C-alpha cells in the first residue's frame, strides 16, 4: 500500500531529523535492563557445565535451575503492567534493577543448590518487571519515525548481554571450583549502574498525560524531541488517546473486558501474544540456555573449548541483532519478521539433520566391560544408544582417525565426569582415554555448530526483536500496560515450558526429533503471521490499533475514514500546548522565577 493510501493512520507532521541525542541516551540507559536479561540468558549456558558437576545435577534439576528464573519472570510479568500503570514506567525499571542486583549477589555466594535456586528466583523477579516495562517505556518516549530503531536497541542490548556473558564464562571456565560464582555474581555491576543512571531519566510523557500531569508531560517532550518536532500536535494525539485511561486504574479485568469488546483490539492482542509464543516455540532459548550443552553433544570434548564456541554463537547473535537496527525502519516489521521466521524454521531442520547424521556416524561398542555386567549399559551396542541413556557413558580409546575402541559404562551417581568401574572410573584419565557423557565422537560436529550460527543469523534481526517492538506499538494507551504484560507473560510461560522440557524432550524424541519438532512449530507460526500480521512502520502509537480492524490484505482506507475525522487537530475536547505554556508563564510571573 502506498504512503498516500496510508495517510488516514499517519500523523500529518513528520520529523525530518533523526531522534534527539537525549532520547538516544534514555533508550540506551533503559536497555541496560535488556543487557541484564541477556547476560542471565547467556551466562547460565556456560555456568551450567560447572554447576552441574559442582552440585551433581541430573537433567531434570538442570532444567529446574534454568527455568525457575523464567517461571518467576512469568509471574512478575503478569503484575508488571498494573504496576507500570499505577506507579509509572520509571519506578518499575528502577525497582527491577535493585532486585536484579540482589539476586546476582545471592547466586554468586550460593553454597548449595537451594541457595542458587533462591538467587535465580530473585533474578527472575527483576527480569519479569524489566522485560515488560523497558520496551514499552522506550516506545512511549521515542518519536514515531525512530520508534522501531530505538526499541530494537533493547534487543541489541539483550544479545550483547549474552555475548558478554559468554566471554565472562570463557574467561572463568578454567576455574572449575569458583568460576561459576564470578559468572553469575558479576551481573550485579550493570544492575547497579542502571539504578544510578535511571534516577536521572524522565518519566514516560504518555504516562504523565494519562495521569493528568500535562505540564510535566510537555516538559519531557521538550527534552526528548528536536526543535523541528511538532510537539503540540503530538501532545494532542497523546491526550486524545488517553481519554479512556481511567480504565487502566480500574484494574486489568476492566481493561481486558473492553479489549474483548473490540474486534480490532482482540486481534491485536492475539497477534501480540502469538508473536511472543512463536518466538519461544521456535527454540531460541534452547539454543541460548543450552548452547554449550548442544555443542558438547555434537562431539566437542574440551569444556573450555565448548564454552568459547558457545561464545561464538552469542557473538553471531549480537552482530545480527545490530543488523536488525538497519533494516527495521527500512524493510519494515512485517517483512523482517516473516523472512526471519522462515529462515529459522529451515535452520531447525538443518540442526535436526546434523544430529541425525551424527547418530548414524556414532562408533559401535567394541567390547562389554565386565564391570557393567548386570546393568542396562552392558547390553548396549553403540555409542549413540549409550549416551542417550542418562545412566550410561561411553569410555573409549582413540586408536587412529575415525577408529575408536570403546565400551558403555554406568555413570557414577556422585560425579558425571566418571564411570562406575572400567577404565574411566576416575576424573584423572590418561591422555589416550576419553569419557563421553551425553555425547559421541563425530565428524559432523562442525555441521551442528554451523547450524547454530545460521539459526542465529536468521533469528536475531527479526524474531529476536520484532515481538518486543511490535507489542510496544499495537495497543492504545489505556490498554498498553495490561495487554503488553499479558503478551510478555506468554513469552515467559513458553520460555519456561521449552527450557524446562528441552533436555527431557531430547531423551524422549532424540536430539534430532526435538529440533524437527521446533522446526514444525516455527513453520506453523510463519503461516499464522503471514495471514494476520500487519505492517506498523511509520504509524503513530495513537493509530496503530486501526490496522487490525481489517486483515492486512484489504484496503483499510474507507474503514478508517471516520476515525480520521475524529483525529484531526483541533477536533475533540483537549488541552493544548498553548494553554499549558500560558499556565507556565502565569506561574513564572506570579512567583518571580
Protein Blocks (a to p, Z undefined) as FASTA:
>chain_A
ZZklmmmmpcfbdcfbdcdfklmmmmmmmmmmmmmmmmmmmmmmmmmmmmmmmnopafkl
mmmmmmmmmmmmmmmmmmmmmmmmmnopklmmmmmmmmmmmmmmmmmmpcbfklmmmmmm
mmmmmmmmmmmmmmmmmmmmpcfklmmmmmmmmmmmmmmmmmmmmmmmmmmmmmmmlmmm
mmmmmmmmmmmmmmmmmmmpccdfklmmmnopamlmmmmmmmmpcfkbcfklmmmmmmmm
mmmmmmmmnojklmmmmmmmpmklmmmmmmmmmmmmmmmmnommmmmmmmmmmmmmnopa
blklmmmmmmmmmmmmmmmmmmmmmmmmmnomklmmmmmmmmmmmmmmmmmmmmmmmmmm
pccdfbdcfklgoiaklmpcbfklmmmpmkbccddddfbehiacdddddddfkbmkbcee
hjklcfbdcfkbccdehiacdfklmmmmmmmmmmmmmmmmmmmmmmmmmmmmmpcfklmm
mmmmmmmmmmmmmmmmmmmmmmmmmmmnomklmmmmmmmmmmmmmmmmmmmmccfehiaf
klmmmmmmpcfkbcfklmmmmmmmmmpghiajdddfklmmmmmmmmmmmnoZZ
